[in-house]
């Protein structure tokens, strides 16, 4: 019984950790690219598991006939605003997020602010290579 309760406790800690694993959001076999994305609320600061996304990108590239996947470009940010909330902003982020080499701070020139967003989508592109 004690082991069962301990297992449930450990599993519940993982559920509350706030870690997000980006999911496959698009791929183009001809161009040899795969995209992984995640969404969160403005002001949230989740831990992003980019190592799992990178492994999955490599797997998707293998499925498409390539050998490896390499992250290219910056993390793209787009804002989703509800009806009547004004304009939707988008842009590129530069910097570094916790525990990864993915950008986290905004580049100057993004229109709008995160407070105008109901949700923020982040996308990173991987280039498949032979």
N, C-alpha and C positions, 0 to 999 in steps of 0.2 A: 504494500500500500504506500509506503514511504517513497519508494522508487517511482511509482505512478504519479504521486503528487509533485515530486521533484521534476519529472519530465514535463508535466503540465506547466509548472512554474517557468522552466527554461524556455519552453515554446512561447509562453505569453510574453516573455521579455523580448523575444525576436519580433513578435507582432507589434510591439509598442516602440520599436527602435527608431522608426521614421526613415528607414533605409528604402530607397527607391532603386529598382533595377530598370534602366531604360529598355523599352521594347522595340522590336523591329517595326518600323513604320513605313518602310518603302525599300524597293530594290530595283535596279535596272541592270539586267544581265549584259546588254550590249555595251553600256557605258562602264560596267564593272563597279557599280557603287551600291552601297547599302546605307540606309539611314536608321538611326535609333533615336527615339524620343521619349520624353517624360513630361508630365504636367503636374503643377502644384499651385497652391494658392499664393497670392502675393504676401510677402512678409515671412513665409515659411522658409526654413533653412534645413531641408532634409539632407541626409547623407546620400550621395549618389554612388551606386556600385558600378563604376565604369569598367572594372576588370571583367565582370560577368558579361557586360555588353560587348566588350572587345572580343571575348571568346566566342560569343554568339555571332558576331560579325564575321569572324574567321570561318565559322561553320557555314554561314550562309554563302560566303564567297566560295568555299569548297563545293557546295551544292551547285553553284553556278559555273563550276569548272576552273576556278582560280585557285591559287595556292595559299595566299595570305591576305590579310586585311590591314590597312594602315589608316589611322585617323587623319583626315585632311581638314584644313580650314579651322575656323572658329566655331564655337557653340552658337547656334542661331537662336534668338529669342523672339517669340511672337506673343502678343497679348490678345486675349479673348475678352471682349467687353459685352455685357448684356445690353438689351434694347434700351435706348435713351441714355447710354453711358458715354456718348461722345466717340471720338475716333479710336481706332485700334492702332497701337504702335507695334513696330517690329524693328529688329536690328541685330547687331552682332555684339557678343560679350567678349571681353578680353580680361585676362587675369588668371587666377587659379582658385579652384574650389577645394574644399577640405578633402585631403587624401587622394587627390587625382590631379591630372594635368589638364583638366578641362576648365576653360575660362569661367569666371564668376562675376567680375565687375563690369559695369556698363561702359561702353565706349561713348564718348561725348557725341551728341547728335541724334540720339533716339528721341522720337517724338512721344509726347505723353509721359506718364509716370506709371509705376507699378500700381499705384493706388487707383488708377483708372481701369485696372484689369480685374475681371472676375477669376480668371485662371491665366497662368503663363505657361506656354509650351516651349520646350527646349529641344533642339534637334542637333545631332552631330552626324557628319557624313564620314563613311569609311570608304577608301578606294581599294578595290580588290586588285591584287597583283599576281603575276606569274613568277 
